[in-house]
Amino acid sequence: MLGSRDGCGGVELLCVTWWRIWYRRNQVVNYQVGLGDIEVCMWSEFFIHDFRQSLVKENPRRMGSWVTPRWQAPEVGIFKINTDKAVVTKDGVSGLGVVIRDDKGFVRASACYGFKVNYHPQIAEALAIYKGILLTVNTGLLPAMLESDALTVVNVIRSQVLPSADEVVVISDILCAINGTNILSMNFVLRVANMVAHGLAKLALSYVGGRLPDLSGKPCVG
């Protein structure tokens, strides 16, 4: 029996989960890649949550007040890393975006990376996190915390248990990179609070290579 921590109805959760399982089947058949069982369940719950939140936004009187999640500044003296990926399967291109901001919301470092490789979404998310950690260490922007909208990848890293999937090499590199560094935490955040990193990842899709956009010193929220 399917259950939900977020109060999702049993029937709607079951239907969405069935749809996600069918999507996973298609990924295996067409691309020889699969999604973990935990990812399927988590994605289904967040899909229903986001759908309900959209109803709240459209019908505030009927559904209650709507509060849009936003990027939150870290505590004083701490930097926040946000990372994201963008993948265009038909073009075989993947993009990664990283932005590091201080406690006032000013951008202290940013980067985007484009690859002529059709990465699996979870591998691309893990690579973006890895690039974010390397950037904050190389620039000395520490201590820092990291946010990503890749729930499954964040949970795997936080558990420090290596998966048996293709992303095991990248996860291993991430765990080695944060060992001994002052990365205080790694957290999941909704896409709407991770829009700057996502925008950089989409920007990277238009070229192959890497560059550091001139965002430093600018206040940037999202």
C-alpha positions, 0 to 999 in steps of 0.5 A, spaced: 500 500 500 502 506 497 503 511 503 505 519 503 508 523 508 505 529 504 498 528 505 497 525 498 491 522 496 492 514 495 488 514 489 492 520 486 499 517 488 498 510 485 496 513 479 502 518 478 506 512 481 504 508 475 505 513 470 512 514 473 513 507 472 511 507 465 516 512 464 522 508 467 520 502 463 521 507 457 527 509 459 530 502 460 527 500 453 530 506 449 536 509 453 538 503 457 538 507 463 533 506 469 531 510 475 531 507 482 525 505 486 526 511 491 526 516 485 520 514 483 516 514 489 519 521 491 518 524 484 511 522 484 510 525 491 513 532 489 509 532 482 502 531 486 505 537 491 507 541 486 500 540 482 496 542 488 501 548 489 499 550 482 492 550 484 493 554 490 496 559 486 490 560 481 485 559 486 487 563 493 481 564 496 479 556 495 485 553 497 488 558 502 494 563 501 500 562 496 507 563 498 512 562 492 518 558 495 524 563 494 532 563 494 534 564 502 540 567 504 545 563 508 547 565 515 552 571 516 559 569 514 557 563 510 556 562 502 551 558 498 552 554 492 546 552 488 547 547 482 543 545 476 543 541 470 539 542 463 539 536 458 537 536 451 536 528 449 535 529 441 541 534 441 545 530 445 547 536 449 548 537 457 549 543 461 551 545 468 550 551 472 553 553 478 552 560 482 555 561 489 552 567 493 554 570 500 549 572 506 547 578 502 545 575 496 551 577 492 554 573 487 561 571 488 562 566 483 559 563 477 560 558 472 556 554 466 559 548 462 556 545 456 558 538 454 556 534 447 554 528 451 547 526 452 548 525 460 543 521 464 539 526 468 542 524 475 549 523 472 548 531 470 545 533 476 551 529 480 556 533 475 553 539 477 554 538 484 561 536 483 563 542 479 560 547 484 564 544 490 570 544 486 569 552 484 567 554 491 574 550 494 578 553 488 575 560 490 576 559 497 569 561 498 568 557 505 565 555 509 559 553 504 552 550 504 550 547 497 543 546 494 540 542 488 533 540 486 535 533 485 532 530 490 535 523 489 542 525 488 542 529 494 539 523 498 544 519 496 550 524 497 547 525 504 547 517 506 554 517 503 552 510 501 555 509 494 549 507 489 550 501 484 548 505 478 552 509 473 553 515 477 557 511 482 563 514 480 561 521 480 558 520 487 565 517 489 568 523 487 563 528 490 564 524 497 572 525 496 572 532 494 568 534 500 572 530 505 576 535 509 573 541 506 568 546 510 562 544 506 557 545 512 550 541 509 547 539 502 540 540 501 534 539 496 531 545 494 525 546 489 526 548 482 523 555 483 528 557 488 534 554 484 532 558 478 539 562 477 543 555 477 538 553 472 538 559 467 546 558 467 545 550 465 540 552 460 545 557 457 551 552 457 546 548 452 548 553 446 555 551 446 560 546 448 566 548 453 566 552 459 566 559 461 565 564 467 559 569 466 560 576 469 555 575 474 560 577 480 558 582 485 551 582 482 545 581 487 541 575 484 535 572 487 532 565 485 
